[in-house]
Amino acid sequence: MKIRTEASTVVFNGIGYTVITVLAAVCLLPFLLIISGSLSSEMDIITEGFKLIPTTLSWEAYQAVFSNPMQMVKAYQVTAGLTIVGAALGLFLTSMAGYVLSRKEFAYRNSVSFLIYFTTLFSGGLIPWYIVVVNVLGLKDSYLAMLLPPMLSAWNIILMKNFMKSIPDSITESAKIDGAGDFTIYWKLILPLSTPGLATIGLFLALAYWNDWFLANIFMTSEDKYPLQFLLYKILASAAVLKTSVAGNLSADFKPPAETLKMAAAVVVTGPIVFLYPFVQRYFVKGLTIGAVKG
């Protein structure tokens, strides 16, 4: 038997689908313009502006970006390594901190939570931080200088703590009755139940590592240790691209594009990380909203 749908429901669904389709098209339009711009010739961009379909197909921008393929591959390896290792370690430490701060039996949970929150309001500043990292820790031109600072975030710890508070206490109490220790409860019970929160924090960490260029700018001096973002930043920020080590292999008569080079750099940078979203999308909204509304 076919259930009849009311006319108001049909109208509401039609309007909703239309609005969502329009919003999706608006969100996709900038990406399409970036891809099209990266494949257009520099002269077409200057004379005609950006178009959804390139007038003249050109690979000059990508030729400039990948003029030194091995250095680009090395930059990809550095960025991918920092993203994977940093996100994994950051998730482990953040979830441990969130678990401890969410337990009612931890007497100092409110005091420690306040101290963590306090760091979001005040900081020592850039110069003292630089002195600590370089002179005290000796991490100048070290991968650890790019790995350690983004690993722990007060915002992520608070978000994870609030998410874990939504897990019923009866689960941990029953495990303790069975003789399970705190780490066993955390590893075998709390983490499997915290998948939405872990996916949310993992996405934040992965994006932070993938998009970071500032730490490389102030701490790294060896070109073979440059991450992808900073390498492309050096290309785009240089007043004379041909003088950079990346573009040094170009022929003398080749003039690297300017506008299309920016578009190609955006595609190279954002392309790989975009594929991470489909895997965490179903967890992202749930993890973020639960962690935000719980006390």
C-alpha positions in Angstrom: 0.0 0.0 0.0 1.4 3.3 -1.1 1.4 6.0 1.6 0.1 9.3 0.3 2.3 12.3 0.9 0.6 15.6 1.9 1.0 18.5 -0.6 2.6 20.7 2.1 5.3 18.0 2.6 6.0 17.8 -1.1 6.3 21.6 -1.4 8.6 21.7 1.7 10.8 19.0 0.3 11.0 20.6 -3.1 12.0 24.0 -1.6 14.5 22.3 0.7 16.2 20.3 -2.1 16.3 23.4 -4.3 17.9 25.5 -1.7 20.5 22.8 -0.9 21.3 22.3 -4.5 21.8 26.0 -5.1 24.0 26.3 -1.9 26.1 23.2 -3.1 26.6 24.8 -6.5 27.7 28.1 -4.9 30.2 26.2 -2.7 31.6 24.3 -5.7 31.9 27.3 -7.9 35.1 28.7 -6.4 36.8 25.2 -6.7 35.8 25.0 -10.3 37.1 28.5 -11.0 40.4 27.6 -9.3 40.8 24.5 -11.4 39.8 26.3 -14.6 42.2 29.2 -13.8 45.1 26.9 -13.2 44.6 25.3 -16.7 44.1 28.6 -18.5 46.8 30.7 -20.2 48.1 33.8 -18.4 47.1 36.0 -21.3 43.5 34.7 -21.2 43.3 35.5 -17.5 44.7 39.0 -18.0 42.4 39.9 -21.0 39.2 37.9 -20.3 39.3 37.1 -16.6 38.5 33.8 -15.0 36.1 31.5 -16.7 34.5 28.1 -15.8 35.8 26.7 -19.0 39.3 27.7 -20.1 39.5 29.4 -23.5 43.0 28.1 -24.1 44.2 25.0 -22.2 47.7 25.6 -20.8 49.9 23.7 -18.4 52.4 26.5 -17.8 51.3 27.0 -14.2 51.8 23.4 -13.3 55.1 23.3 -15.2 56.3 26.2 -12.9 55.1 24.5 -9.8 56.6 21.1 -10.7 59.8 22.5 -12.3 61.8 20.6 -9.6 59.7 17.4 -9.2 62.0 15.8 -6.6 61.8 18.9 -4.3 58.0 18.9 -4.7 57.8 15.2 -3.9 60.1 15.7 -0.8 57.8 18.6 0.3 54.8 16.3 -0.1 56.5 13.6 2.0 57.4 16.0 4.8 53.9 17.4 4.9 52.2 14.0 4.8 54.6 12.6 7.5 53.9 15.5 9.8 50.2 15.3 9.2 50.0 11.5 9.9 52.3 11.4 12.8 51.1 14.7 14.4 47.4 13.8 14.0 47.9 10.3 15.5 50.0 11.5 18.5 47.8 14.5 19.0 44.7 12.4 19.0 46.2 10.0 21.5 47.3 12.8 23.9 44.2 14.9 23.5 41.9 11.9 24.1 43.9 10.9 27.2 43.6 14.4 28.6 39.9 14.6 27.8 39.3 11.3 29.5 41.1 12.3 32.7 39.4 15.7 32.8 35.9 14.1 32.2 36.2 11.7 35.2 34.4 12.8 38.3 36.9 10.9 40.6 39.7 13.2 39.5 39.6 15.8 42.2 41.5 18.5 40.4 39.7 18.3 37.1 38.1 21.8 37.4 41.4 23.5 38.3 43.3 21.8 35.5 40.5 22.6 33.0 40.7 26.3 34.1 44.5 26.3 33.6 44.1 24.8 30.1 41.3 27.3 29.3 43.5 30.2 30.6 46.0 29.6 27.9 43.4 30.5 25.3 43.1 34.0 26.8 46.8 34.9 27.5 50.1 33.8 26.0 53.8 34.7 26.5 54.1 36.0 23.0 56.0 35.1 19.9 59.5 36.1 21.0 59.6 34.1 24.3 58.1 31.1 22.5 60.8 31.4 19.8 63.6 31.6 22.5 62.2 28.5 24.3 62.0 26.4 21.1 65.4 27.5 19.7 67.6 28.2 22.7 66.1 26.0 25.4 64.9 23.0 23.4 67.4 23.3 20.6 64.8 22.6 17.8 66.1 25.0 15.2 65.8 23.4 11.7 64.3 20.3 13.2 61.1 18.4 12.2 60.1 18.5 15.9 59.8 22.3 15.7 56.9 21.7 13.2 55.6 18.6 14.9 55.2 19.5 18.6 53.5 23.0 18.7 50.3 22.0 16.9 50.0 18.6 18.6 48.1 19.8 21.7 45.4 22.5 21.6 43.4 23.8 24.6 40.3 24.0 22.3 40.7 20.3 21.3 41.2 19.1 24.8 38.1 21.0 26.0 36.1 19.7 23.1 37.2 16.1 23.8 36.5 16.4 27.5 33.0 17.6 26.9 32.4 14.8 24.4 33.6 12.1 26.8 31.4 13.6 29.6 28.4 12.5 27.4 29.4 8.8 27.8 27.4 7.3 30.7 29.3 6.7 33.9 27.7 3.3 34.3 30.0 2.0 31.5 33.2 2.8 33.4 31.7 1.8 36.8 30.7 -1.7 35.5 34.2 -2.1 34.0 35.8 -1.2 37.3 33.6 -3.8 39.1 35.0 -6.4 36.7 38.6 -5.3 37.6 39.5 -3.2 34.6 42.1 -0.4 35.2 41.8 3.2 34.0 44.0 2.7 30.9 42.0 -0.5 29.9 38.8 1.4 30.3 40.1 4.3 28.3 41.6 2.1 25.5 38.9 -0.6 25.2 35.7 1.2 26.1 36.0 5.0 25.9 37.9 5.3 22.7 35.5 3.0 20.6 32.6 5.1 21.9 34.3 8.3 21.1 34.7 7.8 17.3 32.7 10.9 16.4 34.8 13.1 18.7 38.1 11.5 17.6 37.1 12.0 13.9 36.4 15.7 14.6 39.6 16.3 16.5 41.6 14.3 14.0 40.2 16.5 11.2 41.2 19.6 13.0 44.7 18.3 13.7 45.2 17.1 10.1 44.1 20.4 8.7 46.4 22.3 11.1 49.4 20.3 10.1 48.6 20.3 6.4 48.0 24.0 6.2 50.9 25.1 8.4 53.6 27.2 6.9 54.4 29.7 9.7 56.4 27.3 11.8 58.6 26.4 8.8 59.0 30.0 8.1 60.5 30.8 11.5 62.3 27.6 12.4 63.4 25.8 9.2 66.5 26.7 7.2 67.1 23.6 5.1 65.2 23.6 1.8 65.0 19.8 1.8 62.9 20.0 5.1 60.4 22.5 3.7 56.8 21.3 4.0 54.5 21.7 1.0 52.7 24.9 2.1 55.9 26.7 2.8 57.6 25.6 -0.4 54.6 27.0 -2.4 54.6 30.1 -0.3 58.2 30.7 -1.3 57.2 30.4 -4.9 54.3 32.8 -4.7 55.9 35.3 -2.3 59.1 35.7 -4.3 59.2 38.8 -6.3 61.3 37.0 -9.0 60.2 33.4 -9.3 63.1 32.5 -11.5 65.5 33.3 -8.7 64.0 30.7 -6.4 65.5 27.2 -6.2 62.2 25.7 -7.2 62.0 27.6 -10.5 65.7 27.6 -11.1 65.4 24.7 -13.5 63.2 26.6 -15.9 64.6 27.6 -19.3 65.7 31.2 -19.6 63.0 32.1 -22.2 60.2 30.7 -20.0 58.3 33.4 -18.1 56.4 31.7 -15.2 52.8 32.8 -15.0 51.6 34.9 -12.1 47.8 34.6 -11.7 47.5 31.0 -13.0 50.5 30.0 -10.8 48.4 31.0 -7.7 45.5 28.8 -8.9 47.8 25.9 -9.6 49.4 26.2 -6.2 45.9 26.2 -4.6 45.0 23.0 -6.4 48.3 21.3 -5.4 47.8 22.3 -1.8 44.1 21.6 -1.3 43.7 18.6 -3.6 44.9 15.8 -1.4 43.4 17.0 1.9 40.0 17.4 0.3 39.8 13.6 0.0 40.0 13.3 3.8 36.5 14.9 4.3 34.3 12.1 2.9 35.8 9.7 5.5 35.0 11.9 8.5 32.0 13.8 7.3 29.4 11.6 9.0 31.2 11.9 12.3 32.1 15.6 12.1 28.8 17.2 12.8 27.8 14.8 15.5 31.2 15.1 17.3 31.2 18.9 17.1 27.7 19.4 18.3 27.8 17.0 21.2 31.1 18.4 22.4 29.7 21.9 22.1 26.4 21.6 23.9 27.3 19.3 26.8 28.4 21.1 30.0 
